[in-house]
Amino acid sequence: MSKVEKISIALTDEMLASVKNAVASGDYASSSEVIRHALRDWNVQRLREQEAIAEIRRLIAEADASGYEPYTGMDEIKAEGRRRLAEMRR
């Protein structure tokens, strides 16, 4: 078993009530167990977020390397739309 170190944490009233309710309901044996479970879930979520960020960075690098140039003619598209709208109103 790993070394266990006690720490002190500050919780809002709402968070503390959630921890106490989880223990009182019998879902967990102690408040420490609730916090350990929450930390395990947080670690999994954090890992997934880091993997998603790495994938986004990989895709951005792939796009940059492809030589693709984004379309910059939005002003022309808007002007054409305004021209057509003006024709329709005549």
N, C-alpha and C positions, 0 to 999 in steps of 0.2 A: 504494500500500500504506500502511496505517496506521502510525503511529509505534509502535515496539516498545520496551517498557521491561522490563528484567529485574527480577524480584522474587525474594525468597527465601521459600519456604514450608516449614512443618514438617509432616511426614506421619508417621502411625503406621507401624510396621514392616509391618503388613498392607497398608496403602495403598501404601507404597513398593514392596512385592513385586508388587502388582497392576500398578503402572505399569511396572516393569521387565519383568514377564512380557508385557505388551502390546507392548513394544518388541522383546523377544527373539523373540516369535512372528512378528514381521514385520507385525503389524497396524498399527503406527505407526512412523514414522521416528525419533522422538525422544520423550523424556519430556515435552518442551514441547508436542508435538503431542497427546499423551494429555490433558494438563491443559487445553489449549485446547478440545479436543472435550468434555471433561467440563463445562467452563464454559459452552459453547454449549448443551449439554443442560440444565444447571441454569437458564440464563436462560429457555429455553423452558418448563420446568416452573414456574418462578416466575411467568411471565406467565400461564400457565393457572390457577395458584392465585389470582392477583390477579383474573383475570376471573371465576372461580367465586365469590370473596368478593363482588365487585361485584354479581353476579347474585343472590346470597343477600340482600344488603342491599336490592337493588331489590325482591325478592319480599316482604321484611319490610315495606318502606315501602308497597308495594301492599296488603298485608294490613292494615296499620295504617289506611290511608286508606279501606279498604272499610267500616269501622265494625263489623266482626265482633267479637262478644264471645265469648270462649272459654267453654265450658260449665264451670260451677263447682259443679255438684251432685254431685260424686263421693261426698260423705258420704251423700247419699240413696241412691245406687246401692249403696254398700256395705251400708247398713242394710237395704235390700230384699233383697239377696243373703243376708245373715245370717238375716233373717226366713224366707226360703224354705228355707234349709238347716235351720233349726230345725224347720220344719214337716215336712220330709222325714225327720228323725230321730225323729219322734214315732211 
